[in-house]
Amino acid sequence: MKIRFKNARILTMVAGQDLFEGELWVEGSVITYAGASMTDEEVKAAGKEFERTIDCGGNLLMPGFKDAHTHSGMTLMRSYADGLPLQEWLETKIFPLEAKMTDDDCALLTKLAILEYLTSGITSIMDMYLAPEAIAKACEETGMRVVQVSGINKFGPSIEKFEERYLKLNGRHPLSSYMMGFHAEYTCDRALLEKLSDLAHKYNAPMFTHNSETRREVKECVDRYGMTPTVFLDSLGIFDFGGGGYHCCYLSDEDFEVFKKRGLSAVTNPGSNTKLASGIAPVRRMLDEGINVAIGTDGPSSNNCLDMFREMFLVSGLAMLRENDASVMSGMDVLNMATVNGAKAMGLFDCDVLAEGKEADVIMIDLNQPNMQPINDIPNNLVFSGSKQNVKMTMIHGVIRYEDGRFNIGMTADEIYREAKEIQKRLF
Amino acid sequence: MKIRFKNARILTMVAGQDLFEGELWVEGSVITYAGASMTDEEVKAAGKEFERTIDCGGNLLMPGFKDAHTHSGMTLMRSYADGLPLQEWLETKIFPLEAKMTDDDCALLTKLAILEYLTSGITSIMDMYLAPEAIAKACEETGMRVVQVSGINKFGPSIEKFEERYLKLNGRHPLSSYMMGFHAEYTCDRALLEKLSDLAHKYNAPMFTHNSETRREVKECVDRYGMTPTVFLDSLGIFDFGGGGYHCCYLSDEDFEVFKKRGLSAVTNPGSNTKLASGIAPVRRMLDEGINVAIGTDGPSSNNCLDMFREMFLVSGLAMLRENDASVMSGMDVLNMATVNGAKAMGLFDCDVLAEGKEADVIMIDLNQPNMQPINDIPNNLVFSGSKQNVKMTMIHGVIRYEDGRFNIGMTADEIYREAKEIQKRLF
């Protein structure tokens, strides 16, 4: 479909480009123009015809948010077993329930999460969960862009299945890809990690994992191997082709060196880290040292929501508290993490900014809401005042999937709620 | 107007009463029934007729949120001069701009804030700002319930004006009252504080102030008087009739004793405290020691929004980080602070819960949004997953002021935005 967005403010997120008033064209799945406003006559003279023209009324267009770490299917366990520390919560509550989930359950619960992503302007997710084939299908059916990451661990799947999925789940659909990863150092034994390193080398593949989320995790790894998780994993060659870590609350100086040497991304998850009392990641230092920092919501059972606006405020606010300095993080710093850096971490190099030839993953932010008025500084408004309520539209791959509260994902929200309730009745 | 809400879930916030399915009646400004569902025939047999019946479709009714500390008129400075520490921000940016604001400016900017409160389900505000007469009028015109608190300091107004306002701004309108207060120890000299203490004694009045917001504030008071702000102010008799403190990030053991002895409320402002890098208040300890803890957004220039959902998540998340324990704060703990405790701090004893005879300050929460599904635990969903987007309706004093995104406050949102922009052009 060919869509013209006119009368917009545009924040392209192209480095060095200021917010401007203009218009944006989408043709098929790509952006074909993002620049100054034109008259209808000028558009016609350029030989362009659009099936739909949207008058943005001065509202803001920007790249969709990248949720660079989540476990979508955990919607089932939202507000279930709150108040437990990470390890106990996983071992006594989450793992037993997950053992009962079918692939179809996982697909439906992923769709429930997708509804929520869309309401928050999230256009790509880096998802680690059970049943990758079913998740890929759910994302393809609903039009969500997904980069899945394997969560292999000592309980499964086999290393052969891991490799098979890596080959099978890449290249099958433009919205869906699959990256190498594993759950965490503490849920994998050394032999498995060595096999994973072999596969990273076989395919020159970056590798992602939960890393240094809690003090306990780091301490136990040091007790086991005499090294921090980052240094230990790097010693196995696992990060020889890059990748990254989720959480990264506790990094040593040596860990920082590994992140820089290997070009690893650090994905911060402040909602989950506060709610599970895990800690505050050293995000300002990461940025200062040139590490690519992206933002993830983590799963909806540890957060408990999938809201990039809450994460963005937390990224800045927690950095200020940690560094005891109100000036350590600007709105633009955080927006960069939530868009460009996220795209880089996920390998979505065509989805990072609004520019000609880029994928049309675009959101419209309603500036005509009281929390955005008066307009002094739009990037700061987005990060410090913004809310999901300001998301007027979410477009992925050129298709509007959410607009003014209505979804366009092939199933109604009510159907998804009803099926989720059935799963809940069956499994709890 | 007589309104019947049927087919609702109801969280009355009455101590010990669980959430139930039922219905609620509002007649005039008060609640006349909150209980089990009735058939239309039973309602008729009870001799009741309603002008409007709202089918809640299973959505939640609960008491409106109490924003127990704010500076509404600071909407003008939203996202203006972000990134500065508290004292520098106040002295170099905020005070010079405020000196140029007229009473009419203040009224309009308060109305802009009121739009935002309504979108977040806030039905009462404890407001400290310039031009109290104009603020009272703005609140009365729009239907917002306001408890104003004087922000007197050494720059004005006179103590005579202070007393005159106290007498004039109480009893004039059912939605509007005025309590004694002053800006902070560090902006008042001792002679002024002694006069304030005399007035507290003359009227048996509780007294509110910013208190122990930053380390610097506490240190400077100790340097000046050899006592913390709480102990110093109490030594002057200022808290002999109760009252409370805003922020309260840094309280000594002795301060805790003063809070308990005088029955002071502590109003926590986590959004502002993170964004200005002020610190984390010891909220868990306050609750454990029986102190009445309420929640405030603080003003929209230091926060920068007026969103009780963000504050509620922060109250819990920051307590967990501070105590290094994910179990220290439940959803119900936080909801209590945001409703019942706030009403207590503000002296709004008829606005705390949903029960027969109470003021009809009621909100409806949309549970048919993806961030609330599936429903495992509604109070935890509200605090850990909730957002302004879930606020379907805000009723104050029996009048629906916000419903499905539309306002009913005597002016349109666009008129208010336009006038705010004019003020911005004139003053910046």
Boltz contact constraints between the chains, C-beta under 6 A:
constraints:
  - contact:
      token1: [A, 79]
      token2: [B, 376]
      max_distance: 6.0
  - contact:
      token1: [A, 79]
      token2: [B, 377]
      max_distance: 6.0
  - contact:
      token1: [A, 79]
      token2: [B, 380]
      max_distance: 6.0
  - contact:
      token1: [A, 79]
      token2: [B, 381]
      max_distance: 6.0
  - contact:
      token1: [A, 80]
      token2: [B, 376]
      max_distance: 6.0
  - contact:
      token1: [A, 82]
      token2: [B, 380]
      max_distance: 6.0
  - contact:
      token1: [A, 83]
      token2: [B, 326]
      max_distance: 6.0
  - contact:
      token1: [A, 83]
      token2: [B, 327]
      max_distance: 6.0
  - contact:
      token1: [A, 85]
      token2: [B, 326]
      max_distance: 6.0
  - contact:
      token1: [A, 115]
      token2: [B, 370]
      max_distance: 6.0
  - contact:
      token1: [A, 116]
      token2: [B, 370]
      max_distance: 6.0
  - contact:
      token1: [A, 116]
      token2: [B, 371]
      max_distance: 6.0
  - contact:
      token1: [A, 274]
      token2: [B, 317]
      max_distance: 6.0
  - contact:
      token1: [A, 274]
      token2: [B, 321]
      max_distance: 6.0
  - contact:
      token1: [A, 275]
      token2: [B, 317]
      max_distance: 6.0
  - contact:
      token1: [A, 276]
      token2: [B, 326]
      max_distance: 6.0
  - contact:
      token1: [A, 277]
      token2: [B, 320]
      max_distance: 6.0
  - contact:
      token1: [A, 277]
      token2: [B, 324]
      max_distance: 6.0
  - contact:
      token1: [A, 277]
      token2: [B, 325]
      max_distance: 6.0
  - contact:
      token1: [A, 277]
      token2: [B, 326]
      max_distance: 6.0
  - contact:
      token1: [A, 304]
      token2: [B, 384]
      max_distance: 6.0
  - contact:
      token1: [A, 304]
      token2: [B, 385]
      max_distance: 6.0
  - contact:
      token1: [A, 305]
      token2: [B, 371]
      max_distance: 6.0
  - contact:
      token1: [A, 305]
      token2: [B, 385]
      max_distance: 6.0
  - contact:
      token1: [A, 317]
      token2: [B, 274]
      max_distance: 6.0
  - contact:
      token1: [A, 317]
      token2: [B, 275]
      max_distance: 6.0
  - contact:
      token1: [A, 320]
      token2: [B, 277]
      max_distance: 6.0
  - contact:
      token1: [A, 321]
      token2: [B, 274]
      max_distance: 6.0
  - contact:
      token1: [A, 324]
      token2: [B, 277]
      max_distance: 6.0
  - contact:
      token1: [A, 325]
      token2: [B, 277]
      max_distance: 6.0
  - contact:
      token1: [A, 326]
      token2: [B, 83]
      max_distance: 6.0
  - contact:
      token1: [A, 326]
      token2: [B, 85]
      max_distance: 6.0
  - contact:
      token1: [A, 326]
      token2: [B, 276]
      max_distance: 6.0
  - contact:
      token1: [A, 326]
      token2: [B, 277]
      max_distance: 6.0
  - contact:
      token1: [A, 327]
      token2: [B, 83]
      max_distance: 6.0
  - contact:
      token1: [A, 370]
      token2: [B, 115]
      max_distance: 6.0
  - contact:
      token1: [A, 370]
      token2: [B, 116]
      max_distance: 6.0
  - contact:
      token1: [A, 371]
      token2: [B, 116]
      max_distance: 6.0
  - contact:
      token1: [A, 371]
      token2: [B, 305]
      max_distance: 6.0
  - contact:
      token1: [A, 373]
      token2: [B, 417]
      max_distance: 6.0
  - contact:
      token1: [A, 373]
      token2: [B, 420]
      max_distance: 6.0
  - contact:
      token1: [A, 374]
      token2: [B, 420]
      max_distance: 6.0
  - contact:
      token1: [A, 374]
      token2: [B, 421]
      max_distance: 6.0
  - contact:
      token1: [A, 374]
      token2: [B, 424]
      max_distance: 6.0
  - contact:
      token1: [A, 376]
      token2: [B, 79]
      max_distance: 6.0
  - contact:
      token1: [A, 376]
      token2: [B, 80]
      max_distance: 6.0
  - contact:
      token1: [A, 377]
      token2: [B, 79]
      max_distance: 6.0
  - contact:
      token1: [A, 380]
      token2: [B, 79]
      max_distance: 6.0
  - contact:
      token1: [A, 380]
      token2: [B, 82]
      max_distance: 6.0
  - contact:
      token1: [A, 381]
      token2: [B, 79]
      max_distance: 6.0
  - contact:
      token1: [A, 384]
      token2: [B, 304]
      max_distance: 6.0
  - contact:
      token1: [A, 385]
      token2: [B, 304]
      max_distance: 6.0
  - contact:
      token1: [A, 385]
      token2: [B, 305]
      max_distance: 6.0
  - contact:
      token1: [A, 387]
      token2: [B, 387]
      max_distance: 6.0
  - contact:
      token1: [A, 387]
      token2: [B, 388]
      max_distance: 6.0
  - contact:
      token1: [A, 388]
      token2: [B, 387]
      max_distance: 6.0
  - contact:
      token1: [A, 388]
      token2: [B, 389]
      max_distance: 6.0
  - contact:
      token1: [A, 389]
      token2: [B, 388]
      max_distance: 6.0
  - contact:
      token1: [A, 389]
      token2: [B, 389]
      max_distance: 6.0
  - contact:
      token1: [A, 417]
      token2: [B, 373]
      max_distance: 6.0
  - contact:
      token1: [A, 420]
      token2: [B, 373]
      max_distance: 6.0
  - contact:
      token1: [A, 420]
      token2: [B, 374]
      max_distance: 6.0
  - contact:
      token1: [A, 421]
      token2: [B, 374]
      max_distance: 6.0
  - contact:
      token1: [A, 424]
      token2: [B, 374]
      max_distance: 6.0
